[in-house]
Amino acid sequence: MTVPSEHAQSPPRSTEPPQEGRIYRGLFRGIFSGMDPETAHRWVVTGLRAAHRMGVLAPVERLTRPAPELAVEALGRRWPSPFGLAAGFDKGAVAVLPLAALGFGHIEIGTVTASPQPGNDRPRLIRLIADRALINRMGFNNDGAEVVAARLQRLRARIDRRRAAGQHAPVLGVNIGKTKVTPLEEATEDYLVSTRALAPWADYLVVNVSSPNTPGLRQLQEIDSLRPLLAAVREAAHQAAGRAVPLLVKIAPDLADEDVDAVADLAAELPLDGIIATNTTTTRHGLKTSAAKITKAGAGGLSGPVLAARSIQVLQRLRARLPESTAVISVGGVETAEDVVERLELGADLVQGYTGFIYAGPLWVRRINRGLIRRRRRV
Ligand SMILES: Cc1cc2nc3c(=O)[nH]c(=O)nc-3n(C[C@H](O)[C@H](O)[C@H](O)COP(=O)(O)O)c2cc1C
């Protein structure tokens, strides 16, 4: 699997920084940017959880709740907004409702692996501020499927109560990956352990075979490995949940075009409910950050606006090849409502973001949802 040449040459698409809240900009410049990014992340999650527990987010929620006209139909259900939080931010499902209170239409938790694991050594998350980008080599640090399943069971009940009461209730995605120490030949069983534990609580399930930070994982994108893996996960999810759980696969932007086509053909053949495109890239093209800083940052997946051009190419390629019934969730470099609209117009059913949230702060989602509404009212 090689990097297609046009990817290597794609310029970064977005040059204008998105509008940021003044308070968050001050906080980011004054405090967070001088802090280890992972510590800043922990602070934010702890703060959000505390604010939610104390009821501080309830009035915020009235302002951030996606307007009813933003709701979309996809994967056989209603989504409060087409825009959601990508996997990796809340790996352990500890802050789903506080995050939903900011206005996300869906939250994808994970990646969760069968066994708990600490992830790679720190530092493993690096900011490239000039590019509003991140490099991460977290390595699926997570509490393992059993612990996360217990959390999800409680969370499921709370989400369902909120939905029944007409409150904002996020769609809950669950993203699973392979435990690092499990040999590649035993990957399927590893994914099945997670599937059996987690599928019963999921609105949709994602098989992540595209993280660059677990050795060998991306080889599972090869069709001969992917076909039996996805078929087995789909069957196990159905059995464990007692219903058809929508199943998606998340792919890397670094797949060659013909490999993207092959995954699309497999999705149609199985059939799969959808494809999430894309994960982070191992390439380092089009960055403003100095070469010395990029080298110092080391290995890992790059995310942010520099990823947008390839993410869009993959979206277009998938959409051209897939039946309409197969959903595409577009992710990679989304920063503004205009970016979301562009992905939807190119055929994405739903859109996600992660890195934009880090740089733009908690009101980011509200701005995106409001931008989507303004545009809808103009049309
Ligand atoms: C710090 C960090 C951790 C991530 N962890 C995961 C993960 O565990 N599983 C996954 O599927 N994607 C993970 N991602 C990838 C994102 O979900 C997303 O696909 C990617 O960052 C591109 O979107 P963005 O440019 O909006 O950030 C992670 C990204 C970042 C920045």
The ligand as an ORCA input file, in Angstrom:
! r2SCAN-3c Opt
* xyz 0 1
  C      -4.818     12.764     19.567
  C      -5.591     11.947     18.577
  C      -5.988     10.665     18.902
  C      -6.721      9.907     17.989
  N      -7.117      8.662     18.339
  C      -7.883      7.941     17.467
  C      -8.352      6.667     17.846
  O      -8.139      6.188     18.954
  N      -9.072      5.972     16.926
  C      -9.379      6.473     15.683
  O     -10.065      5.811     14.902
  N      -8.940      7.694     15.317
  C      -8.203      8.425     16.176
  N      -7.772      9.662     15.813
  C      -8.048     10.153     14.436
  C      -9.281     11.060     14.385
  O     -10.443     10.371     14.763
  C      -9.479     11.628     12.967
  O      -9.733     10.563     12.080
  C      -8.243     12.399     12.473
  O      -7.669     13.142     13.516
  C      -8.582     13.345     11.319
  O      -9.547     14.312     11.717
  P      -9.142     15.825     12.191
  O      -8.243     16.386     11.146
  O     -10.471     16.526     12.321
  O      -8.459     15.677     13.501
  C      -7.048     10.443     16.713
  C      -6.637     11.747     16.394
  C      -5.937     12.501     17.302
  C      -5.523     13.897     16.921
*
